[in-house]
C-alpha cells in the first residue's frame, strides 16, 4: 500500500503545480480532477488511524465554519 501512496503523491503534487501555473481552462480542469482522484485514493488506502484523524479533522473544522 505504501508504494501506491508514494506513486500517487508526486503525481498529485505535479498536477497541483500544473493547476497553479496553467493558463488554459482544460488544463486546469484536468489537473484538478487528477488531484482530486489522487487525494481520494490516498485517503482510501490510508491506515485506519489516519482515516479516523481525517474524519475528526473534517468534522471539527466544518462545525466551526458552519457556526460563522
N, C-alpha and C positions, 0 to 999 in steps of 0.2 A: 504494500500500500504506500510505503514511503516513496517508492520510485514514481508512482503516479503523481504524487504531490510535487516531487522535485521536477517533474517534467512540465506539469501544468502551471506551476508558479512562474517560471521565466516567460512562458507564453502569455500569461495574464499580464505580467509586468510590461512586456513589449507591446501588447495590444493597448494597454493603458497609456503608454508613452505615445503610441501612434494616434490614439484618440485625442490626446492633448495637442499634438502637432499637426494633425491633418487639416487640410483646408476644404476638401470635398465632403459633401454630406454623406455619400455612400460609404466612404472610408470610415467616417465617424460612426455610422450605424453598425457596420460590420465589426469594428473594433469594440464597441460597447457590447455587442452580442457575444463576442468571444470572451471578454472579461466577465460578463455575467455567467456564462456557461462554466468557465474555469472556477469561479468562486463557488457556484452551486456544487460542482463536482468535488471541490476540496472540502466543503462542509460535509458532504455526504460520506466521504471516505475518512473523515477525521475520527479519532477515538472518541468514545462517549463522554469522557470528562471535558474535552474541548467543545463538543457539541452542546453539552449542558451549560458551559460557560458562555457560549454564543447565545444560547436561548435566554439565559438570565440577563445578559447584556442588552439584548433587544427588548425584553420585557420591561426592564427598568428605564431604558432611555426613551422608549415610546410613551411610557407613563408620564415622564417629565415633559415631553413635547406636547402631549395632549392637554396637560394642565395649563399651559400658557396660552 
